[in-house]
Amino acid sequence: MALGAEPDADLKLAFQDLRELKVDVAYPFLLELYHDYKTDLLSKTDLLASVRLVEAYVFRRAICAIPTNSMNKTFATFGKALKKDRYFESIQAHFLRLPSYRRFPTDDEFHRDLQTRDLYNFRSRSYWLRRLENHGRKERVAVDEYTIEHILPQNENLSSAWREALGQDWQRIQQTYLHTLGNLTLTAYNADYSDRPFADKRDMPDHPEKALRLSPLRLNQGLGAVEAWSEAAIQDRAKKLAGFAVDVWTSPALPHDILEAYGPNPSAATGYTIDAHPHLLNPAMRPVFEEFRRAVLALDPCVSEEFLKLYVAYKAETNFADVVPQAKRLVIMLNMRFSEVNDPKKICRDVTAMGRWGNGDVEFRLSTLADVPYAIGLVRQSLELQLGNGGGT
């Protein structure tokens, strides 16, 4: 995987793509799969599909600008989800059931963001160009022998011909679409094209053999039929290429009933509501709780609230904060070690090995609206540790 020494051609190519994406965190998980492949527990077809799913997961998340700091934990625990009597199915199911901050981006999300992302400055530029150009090809194109071409040039001082073609909004169009999917392609004639108008690049009247319309590259297909390079033309090409990309970097797909067999919905209701906690309904504590819950739920889209019999749980993948209601205060438990909390006001106490409701080793109390902002700062630390954004494990 890491050294390009795989003898099987299909797997070797898949491992090369992983190396270009720098997916080192997935290697421990993939080594387990490779071992099972070598011992005939996992077929080559399913191993290859699994590697490609890992690749798609990492690339889609990069395109959708989802922070990568939770991936270490994702792959470190992935092996626990494997059901080796239905190996590939269980891998797909686990990807589909990951919580929002670790999610496998949907086709719609990936298709939308790929069209607007700056792909020219993407850290693995040659990778995505090669994958788009060569997907499904047996006669592969050596992408490294070509250079990337901005159809609409990078030059801030666009020629009068380009300005006229784009209209009075030419600066906005250039700034918006310059480095995006719709405006980028591959060519061996970058120096010949330079800043020429689109019609010249398309037809190259002085050297027709160099024309974009005659290019054998997949990325240039359709350019010969475009009359003018406009905002609409860039958008249309981006939409088509993004649609193709959804099939290159595929997402897992399982029937609903099979996915449900892998466990209950994590967000399933418990049957309890705020009415189960009379202390939260009294006039003294209700405003404090409402402001606290609003702020906690606003920390991240992945945060959910669950009313239980004895406390209220706030979860990402699991509980990161629990609220135990009392008559004159909220007792808040943070699911982290006491040594991990940064508490300048020293309001937290270490409840390690003490009997209490809720989860974690840190407890503090909240009784006034004025203290809610500081309380949220403490709660955020627990959430970020769970998401992998903090300094903990």
N, C-alpha and C positions, 0 to 999 in steps of 0.2 A: 504493500500500500504506500509506504513512505519513500521507497527507493526505486520504484518503477521496475521491480524484478518479477512481477507476476507473469507466469507463462501463458495464461489464457488471454487471448487478444481482447475479448470483450471486457473482461474484468480489469485488465491492465488499463484500458482506455477510461473506464469508470473511475479507477483509482487516480489516474492522472487528473481528471476533472476535480476530484476532491482535493488533491494537492494544490491545484491552482486557486481553489476557494479557501485554502488554509483551514481545513476542518479538522484540525488535530484533536479537538475535544471529543470527536466521535470515534476515534480509533479504538479505545477500550471496548466500546459496544460492538464495533464492527469486527474486532478480533474474536469475540465470542461467536458471531455469525460465521466468520471464516473457519473457525475450528469446527463448527457443526457442518459446514459445507465439506470440509476435508474428511469428516467421519460419516458422510452420507446421511446426516440428519436433515440437512437443508440442501435443496437442489440448486444447481447453478442458476437456473432461471429466477428462482426466488431470491437468491443472494444478490444477483445483479439488479433485480427490481428494488430490493431493499436499499442497496447502495445509491441507486438513482433517487429513491425517496428522500434519503438523507441529504443528498445534493440539492434536490428541489426545495427541501425545507430550509436549508441554510441560505440558498440564493433568494428564494421568495422573501424571507425575512429581511435580508439585506435591502432588497428593492423596496420593500414596504417600510423601511426605516424603523424596524422593531429592534430595540436594544439587544445586543448579543450576550449580555452578561448573565443571562439565565441558562444559556445553552450547556454550560459545563454541568450544571445540576441535571438538566434534562437527559443528557446522554449517560451520566454517571448512574442514574437510576433506571434507565430504560430496560435493562436486562430483567428486572423484576417483573416487568409486564408481559414477558414472553410466555406464550403457551405453545410449546414445541410440537404438540400434535397438530396444531394448525398455525404454523410458524408465521408465514407472511401475513395472514389474516390478523393475527394478534399485533403485528407491527403496525399495520394500517389502523387498527382500532385504537392503539395507544396514541398515535399521531393525531387522530381525530378527536380524542378525548382530552388532549392537553388544554389546560386553562388558558384564558385569553392572553396573558402576557407571554406564554410559551407557545401560542397557537401556531398551527400550520396555516399560513394565509390562504384564504379562499381564492377560487379562480377569479371571482369578480374583483376582489381586493388587489390581486397581483396584476390583472389585466389593466385596471385603472392606474395604478401607481407606476407601472412600467412605462406608460406613455409619457409621463411627466418627469421622471427621474433624470438627473444629470448622469448619463451613462458614459460620457466621454471621460469624466474624471473619476469614474468608478474604479476601485482598486484592482479589479480583475477584468479589465476592459477586453483583453484578447480572449479571455475565457468565454464571455457571453457572445462575442462575435463568432467565435469558432463553433459554439454549440448551436447557435441559430443557423449558421451556414451549413453545417454538416449533419444536422439531425436527419437520420434515416438514410443517409448517403452511404453507399459502399465505396464509391470513388470519391474519397475525401479531398477537400480543398485545403491546401497548406496556408492557412490564414496568415501565418507569420510572414509570408512572402508579400503580403499586401499592406497598404497603409490605410488608415481611417480617413474618410473624406467627409467634410461638412458640405452638404449640397448647397445650403445657404452659407456663404463664407463667414469666417470668424472676424475678418477685417472690420474694425469699428467704423472706418471710413468707406462704407459701401459705395460702389460705383453708382452713377446716376441710373444705369439700366436696372440694377437691382432695386434701388429705391423706388423707381417707377413701377416695377413689377409688384412690389410689396404694398405700395400705397403709402399714405401719409403716416400710417402706424408702423413703419418699417423698423424703427428702433425697438418698440415694444415686442414686435414679432421676433426680431433677432435675439433680444435678451431672453425671451420666454422659451424659444424652441431650439436655440443654437446647438446645445449639447444633448438634445433629447433623441429618443429612438427614431422618430420620424425623419430627422434631418441627417442621420449618420448612416454611412455605408462603407463598403470596402472598394478599393481600386488599386490598380498598378500604375495609374496615370495621374497621381495626385499633382505632380509638378506641372503637367500639361493642362489640367483643369484650372488650377490656381483660383482666381476670383472671377472667372468667366461667368457670364449670364447662364441661367439654367439651360436655355435652348442650345447654347454652344456645348455645354457638358453633355447634354442628351444626345446631340447629333454629331458633334465635332466635324463640321464641314470640311476642314482642312486635312483631318486624319480620321475618316469615318470608322476605321478599325478600332479606334480608341473610345468610341461613343459609349455612353452608359446604356443606351438602348440595345447595344450588341453584346453587353457584358454577359458572360456565362454564369456569373455568380447569382445564387438564389436571392441574396439581399437586394440585387438590382432589378429583379423581375418586376415588370409593370411600369418602370420609370419611363420607358419609351412611349407609353400612351398618355403621359401627363403633359398637358399643354403649357401650364405655367406653374412655377413653384411658389405657392401662396400659403397662407396660414391654413386654409382648408386642405390643401394638398399634403402638407406636413401632418396634420391631424389624421387624415385618411390613411396615410401610409403607416403611421404609428399604431392606429387601431388594428390594421391588418396584421402587422408584425407581432403585436401583443397577443392577438388571437392565436397566431401560430405558436408563440412562446408558451402559452398555456398547455399546449400538447408536448412541448419539449420538456418543460419542468412540471411534470404532472403531479396532481394532488391525489392522496389516497381516497378511495371510494368503496364504501360498504353499504349494503342494504340496511335500512333502519333497524329491522328486527335482529340482525346479526350484531350490530353495534350495541344495541340495548342488552344483549346477552353478556356483554363484558362488564356489566355492573349498572347499578341504578344511577340515574341522573344526579350528579353531585349537588345540583341546586334544588333538588326535590324538597318540597315544603315539609316542615315537621308537624304542622298543625297548631303550633303556638303562635300567639300574636302579642302585641304590646299589652293587651288586656290581661295577660297572665302575670304581669308585673305591676301590682298596684302602686308600688313606690315610684314608678315612672309616670304615673298619672296624677300624682299630687302636685299642687300649684308651685311648690318650691323647686322640685327637681325636673318637672316636665320641660321647661325652657332650656335648662342646662343639657339635658339629654338630647333634645331636638337639635340644638346647635352642634353638639358633639357628633351625633350620627351623621348630620349633613356634611360636616367637614371630613369625617372619616371616609364616607362614600365618595367624596370628591377627590380623594387622594389618587385613585387610579381606576380606570374602567373595569378592571378585573375584580374589584372589591365587592363582596356581597355581604348581606346582613341576614342573620338567622336567629330568630327568637327560640330559645330553648326553655326548659322548665325552670331552671335556676339562674340562668344568665343569658346575655345577648352576645352572640359570637360574630366577629368580623373576620372574613376569610378572603384569602387570595386562593392559593391551592389548599391551604389548611388554615386553622385559626392563627391569626397574628395578634389579635387583641380581643379580650372578653370583658364585658361589663356586668358586674354583679350589683344590682340595684339595692340601695339601702334608703332608709327614710330621709336622711339629710345629706347623702353623698352618693357618688358612684364609685365603687371600688373597681379599678381597671387593672386587668392582668395583661402583661405583655409576654408573648411567647418568645423569649430570648433569655440568654444568660445575664445575670446581674452585672458581670464584668464587661458586658458589651454595651451597656446603656450609657449615653452621654447625658448627664443630668446636672447641669450647673446649679440648679436651685435645691438639689438634694432632697427631692420629695419622694423619690422611689425607695423602696426597701426590698431587701433580699428575702424571698420567701421559699428559697430552695429547701426541699424536703419537708415543707410545712403543709399540713392539710388545708386545702382551700378549693373553692370552685374555680373553674377556668383553667387555662393552660399557661405554663411558663413560670419563670423564676423571679419575675419583676412585678411588683405591685405598687400602685400609687392611688391617691384618692382625689376626686374632683367634686367640688361643691358649688362653684360660682361660675357665671358666664365669663368673668374676666380671666379665669384660668384656662379656658378652653384652648386658646392658641398655643400655650406652652404644652398642654396635654397632647395636642395634635402633633407637635414636634417630637414628642416621645413615641407616640404611636407610629409615626412615619418611620422611625428607626427600625421598629420591629417588622414593618411591612417591607422595607428595603432589604433587610437581611433575608427575608423569605424570597424576594424576587431576585436576589443575587446582586443588588445594587450597592450593598453596604460593605463594611469591612469584615463582616463575619463569614462563617462558613455556610 
